[in-house]
Amino acid sequence: MPVILAENAELQIEEGRWRLYDSTDPDSISAMFEVSRGSGILSYSASFGDKRGLPGTRLAMNYVKSVVVGFDQKTNRWRLGLYIAYEDDQKPQWSELVHWPGGQNREYADAAQKSGRILAEFIMCPLKLFGVTKTPNAARATITGPVVAHRRVDVDPTEVKARAQRVQLPKQILGMWLGVTNKGLTMRVSKDAASSRGGEVAPSFQIGEVDVDRHVLRLTPATGLLGAFFGGGSGRAIKFDEIRNLEFRHLMQQSSKMQKSEEDGLMVEVLTKQDIWEVYVTTANEALLVARTLHSRDSTMSRQRVQDISSGAKVGEQYDAAVDYYRLHEEDQRQFEASRDWAYSVAVTFAGAANCRMVETEVGDDLSSINLEREY
């Protein structure tokens, strides 16, 4: 990822590291704030921490209750920071990390929200948004997408086709397949993968076929043997010119629960972050869910890493624990990317074949108001 410019600061996000540099000091080669994915530790310079009320030069990630990003109406600028609490019953304190120049600038908004989303993922904590307003009703009448506040990027058909050509097919994950067939493109989802669990929304279709010769998208629902025999579940046939767009939606959800620690028997909070990717075919009157993948991870791995480092174990034991930890993290990251990439591939290849726009949307936790007491 290229350098992200903020006011008097530069952000570099690459290879699992989120680093913040002082742009007013060209001779400085060290980051004034740094986070490595899964390390369990925030690192920063003494002067940076002192200005922001942070202790020393390191802080365990479990003290961070949330990453906070949004537009502050009072200062007229985009701001990114942390909500930190050192005790369970303590009210979280705001600590700003970086802000952007004044003004409602789309570039600043994208930079702030992208930086905050990635930082929250690395710290494994909730991402909170403030100053988010919904689009006026008059404008929403012609705009498709989630009915809650969200981020939206429209990709024109030319760019969609270019992206689709870079997708390597076939792609397959557990119970789901996407590939090229005689008619064009085919997506197949197993009955188990398409089923709804725990009240979750699930796609109504097991097969999606893009017929490029007849310019039609066919969607076949999940039907059993008897249903097929008696003609049930005839499915849908949507002409290309009826499709307004293919929406690739990313939902980010967080939840927490109390769990007894095996080490000391005390209750600890386990944070679960769930990423859901959905693909919708949008027409003038409806949005049809055709594909859905998800990935869940909790804070257990991150907390265990911190405990391994601070437990005073022997060097050999620490090395073995570190190897096991990084193997688990590598596998977790592989599953995350596989779930995301499969859903994205469905959206971009279907949109490319139908020669229509693709819409990328993101939906996360929304915090309508927040007290930002300090500015730097």
Secondary structure as UniProt FT lines:
FT   STRAND          4..6
FT   TURN            7..8
FT   STRAND          9..14
FT   TURN            15..16
FT   STRAND          17..22
FT   TURN            23..24
FT   TURN            26..27
FT   STRAND          33..36
FT   TURN            37..38
FT   STRAND          41..44
FT   HELIX           46..51
FT   TURN            52..53
FT   TURN            56..57
FT   STRAND          58..60
FT   HELIX           61..63
FT   STRAND          64..72
FT   TURN            73..76
FT   STRAND          77..84
FT   TURN            88..89
FT   STRAND          93..99
FT   HELIX           106..123
FT   STRAND          127..130
FT   HELIX           137..140
FT   TURN            141..142
FT   STRAND          151..155
FT   HELIX           157..165
FT   STRAND          171..173
FT   TURN            174..175
FT   STRAND          176..180
FT   STRAND          184..189
FT   HELIX           191..194
FT   TURN            198..199
FT   STRAND          205..211
FT   TURN            212..215
FT   STRAND          216..221
FT   HELIX           225..229
FT   TURN            230..231
FT   STRAND          236..239
FT   HELIX           240..242
FT   STRAND          245..260
FT   TURN            262..264
FT   STRAND          267..282
FT   STRAND          287..298
FT   HELIX           300..310
FT   TURN            311..312
FT   HELIX           315..354
FT   STRAND          357..363
//
